[in-house]
Amino acid sequence: MPDIIAGVLATEGLGWIVFAAFLGGLVRGFAGFGTALVFLPFAAQVLTPFQSILALTFMDLIGPLPILRKAWPKVEQGDLWRLLLGTAVMLPVGLGVLTLVAPEVFRYAVSVLALGMLAVLAGGLRYPGAVTRRMVLGIGGAAGFLGGVAGLPGPPVILFYMARPLEAAVIRATTLYFLFAFDVMIILGMGLFGRWESGATLIGLGIALPCMAGNWLGGWMFRPALEKPYRAVAYTLIGLSALSGLPLWG
């Protein structure tokens, strides 16, 4: 164990990972999403794909704990369970594909997905039709696949909620709980694929504290009336992180 800890502390770029954990928590605290979109492009510059996702997962599992209880009464439970069912089906498929992906491809995928998500959000694109129960299951499946292959389950779910006539607090709460449940599922999935690594797990647990601090601060800052300024800040942080993660810069 001392050797593992020493190796973790010697990880190049560890300070940036800690900083990204705090920013990711901050964005999720006031927007209900964004931890992975902010954190992964930074982490993928230092860690392998599976290490990046594993560190994110353990960090993300602990970070939101201070705000989960308060958010539960606002959760749209029907949506939540359907999303999780679809995720459970497709997550193993995504993890299987990830075993075949090179680190450079993973970095491109993470950054391009983040930038694409940012473009859709900032552009205000909306699905005009009715959202059926089958569609919710399919959206959960897409989230499971993207979560397994790139550590980004959030984009399909966030886009789904852009088409739902729900108040901001309900969307935020349901997304928070979906992402929390996804973290539990992907930990189990990585165990089944034999991809647990002690070093990445320790990094994730270590950066859970700055992530939790960011979640708490973001939750404290959250005011439904200020949704637009919060989203503008979230979009800026996501965009900067995604650009920094592109392999074009080395």
C-alpha positions in Angstrom: 0.0 0.0 0.0 2.8 2.6 0.8 4.2 2.0 -2.7 0.8 2.5 -4.3 0.3 5.8 -2.4 3.8 6.9 -3.3 3.1 6.2 -7.0 -0.2 8.1 -6.8 1.5 11.2 -5.2 4.2 11.0 -7.9 1.6 11.1 -10.7 2.5 13.8 -13.2 -0.3 16.4 -13.5 -2.0 15.4 -10.2 -2.5 19.0 -9.3 -4.5 19.6 -12.4 -6.6 16.6 -11.7 -7.4 18.0 -8.2 -8.3 21.3 -9.7 -10.5 19.7 -12.4 -12.3 17.7 -9.6 -13.2 20.9 -7.8 -14.4 22.6 -11.0 -16.4 19.5 -12.0 -18.0 19.4 -8.6 -18.8 23.1 -8.7 -20.5 22.8 -12.1 -22.6 19.8 -11.0 -23.5 21.5 -7.8 -25.3 24.4 -9.4 -26.2 22.9 -12.8 -26.9 19.2 -11.9 -24.5 17.9 -14.5 -21.0 18.6 -15.9 -18.6 16.7 -13.6 -17.4 14.3 -16.3 -17.5 16.9 -19.1 -15.1 19.1 -17.1 -13.0 16.4 -15.4 -12.4 13.8 -18.1 -10.6 15.9 -20.7 -8.0 16.9 -17.9 -7.7 13.3 -16.5 -7.3 11.7 -20.0 -4.1 13.8 -20.5 -2.5 12.0 -17.5 -4.3 8.6 -17.0 -5.3 5.7 -19.2 -8.9 5.5 -20.3 -9.9 3.0 -17.7 -7.9 4.8 -15.0 -9.6 8.1 -15.9 -13.1 6.7 -15.7 -12.3 4.8 -12.5 -10.9 7.9 -10.8 -13.9 9.9 -12.0 -16.3 7.3 -10.7 -15.0 7.0 -7.2 -14.7 10.8 -7.0 -18.2 11.3 -8.4 -19.7 8.7 -6.1 -18.7 10.6 -3.0 -18.7 14.2 -4.2 -22.5 14.7 -4.5 -23.4 13.2 -1.1 -24.0 16.5 0.6 -26.7 17.5 -1.8 -28.5 14.2 -2.6 -30.9 14.2 0.4 -32.1 17.7 -0.3 -32.6 16.9 -4.0 -34.6 13.6 -3.6 -38.1 15.1 -3.2 -37.7 16.8 -6.6 -36.8 13.6 -8.5 -39.0 12.5 -11.4 -38.9 8.8 -10.3 -40.6 7.3 -13.4 -38.0 8.8 -15.6 -35.2 7.8 -13.3 -36.0 4.1 -13.2 -36.5 3.8 -17.0 -33.2 5.6 -17.6 -31.4 3.2 -15.3 -32.9 0.1 -16.9 -31.7 1.2 -20.3 -28.3 2.0 -18.9 -27.9 -1.4 -17.2 -28.5 -3.1 -20.6 -26.0 -1.1 -22.6 -23.2 -0.3 -20.1 -21.4 -3.6 -20.5 -21.4 -3.1 -24.3 -19.7 0.3 -23.9 -17.1 -1.1 -21.5 -16.4 -3.9 -24.0 -15.7 -1.4 -26.8 -13.5 0.6 -24.4 -11.1 -2.4 -24.1 -10.4 -2.0 -27.8 -9.8 1.8 -27.8 -6.3 3.4 -27.8 -5.7 6.3 -25.3 -5.4 8.9 -28.1 -8.8 7.8 -29.5 -10.3 8.0 -26.0 -9.0 11.6 -25.6 -10.5 12.7 -28.9 -13.8 11.0 -28.1 -14.1 12.6 -24.7 -13.2 16.1 -26.0 -15.3 15.9 -29.2 -18.3 14.6 -27.3 -17.9 17.4 -24.7 -17.7 20.0 -27.5 -20.6 18.5 -29.3 -22.7 18.5 -26.2 -21.7 22.1 -25.6 -22.7 23.2 -29.1 -26.1 21.6 -28.7 -26.7 23.1 -25.3 -25.5 26.6 -26.3 -27.5 26.4 -29.5 -30.7 25.7 -27.6 -31.7 22.7 -29.8 -34.9 21.0 -28.7 -36.8 17.9 -29.5 -40.3 19.1 -30.4 -42.2 15.8 -30.1 -43.6 13.9 -27.2 -41.2 11.8 -25.1 -42.5 8.2 -24.7 -41.6 5.6 -22.1 -39.7 3.6 -24.8 -37.8 6.6 -25.8 -36.7 7.1 -22.1 -35.4 3.5 -22.1 -33.5 4.1 -25.3 -32.0 7.3 -23.9 -30.9 5.3 -20.9 -29.3 2.8 -23.2 -27.4 5.5 -25.1 -26.3 6.9 -21.8 -25.0 3.5 -20.7 -23.1 2.9 -23.9 -21.5 6.4 -23.9 -20.8 6.0 -20.2 -19.0 2.7 -20.8 -17.0 3.7 -23.8 -16.1 7.3 -22.9 -17.2 7.8 -19.3 -19.9 10.3 -20.4 -23.4 9.1 -19.6 -24.7 12.6 -19.1 -25.2 14.0 -22.7 -28.1 11.8 -23.8 -29.9 12.4 -20.5 -29.3 16.1 -20.5 -30.5 16.4 -24.1 -33.6 14.4 -23.1 -34.4 16.8 -20.3 -34.1 19.7 -22.6 -37.3 18.4 -24.3 -39.2 17.9 -21.0 -41.5 20.6 -19.7 -40.1 20.4 -16.1 -38.8 23.0 -13.7 -35.1 23.4 -13.4 -35.0 22.0 -9.8 -36.7 18.7 -11.0 -34.3 18.3 -13.9 -31.3 19.0 -11.7 -32.4 16.5 -9.0 -33.2 13.7 -11.4 -29.9 14.1 -13.3 -28.0 14.2 -10.0 -29.5 10.8 -8.9 -29.1 9.2 -12.3 -25.4 10.1 -12.4 -25.0 8.8 -8.8 -26.7 5.5 -9.7 -24.6 5.2 -12.8 -21.4 5.5 -10.8 -22.5 2.5 -8.7 -23.3 0.5 -11.9 -20.0 1.3 -13.6 -17.9 0.3 -10.5 -19.7 -3.1 -10.7 -19.1 -3.3 -14.4 -15.4 -2.6 -14.2 -15.1 -5.2 -11.5 -16.7 -7.8 -13.9 -14.3 -6.7 -16.7 -11.3 -7.0 -14.3 -10.4 -3.3 -14.7 -10.1 -2.2 -11.1 -6.7 -0.5 -10.4 -5.6 0.4 -6.9 -3.8 3.6 -8.0 -6.8 5.0 -9.9 -9.1 4.1 -7.1 -7.0 5.9 -4.6 -6.8 9.0 -6.9 -10.6 9.0 -7.2 -11.0 8.7 -3.4 -8.4 11.4 -2.8 -10.0 13.9 -5.1 -13.5 13.2 -3.8 -12.9 15.9 -1.1 -12.3 18.8 -3.6 -15.1 17.5 -5.7 -17.4 17.4 -2.6 -16.3 20.9 -1.8 -17.2 22.1 -5.3 -20.6 20.3 -5.1 -21.4 21.9 -1.7 -20.4 25.4 -3.0 -22.3 24.9 -6.2 -25.4 23.6 -4.3 -25.2 26.6 -2.0 -24.9 29.0 -4.9 -27.9 27.4 -6.8 -30.8 29.7 -7.2 -33.5 28.7 -9.8 -33.9 32.3 -10.8 -30.3 32.5 -11.9 -30.4 29.4 -14.1 -29.1 31.3 -17.3 -26.0 32.7 -15.6 -25.2 29.4 -14.1 -25.4 27.6 -17.4 -23.2 30.2 -19.1 -20.5 29.6 -16.5 -20.9 25.8 -16.9 -20.7 26.0 -20.7 -17.5 28.1 -20.5 -15.8 25.6 -18.1 -16.9 22.6 -20.2 -15.6 24.2 -23.4 -12.2 25.1 -21.9 -11.7 21.7 -20.4 -12.7 19.9 -23.7 -10.3 22.1 -25.8 -7.4 21.4 -23.3 -8.0 17.7 -23.6 -7.5 17.4 -27.4 -4.3 15.4 -28.3 -3.5 18.2 -30.8 -1.7 20.1 -28.0 0.6 17.1 -27.1 
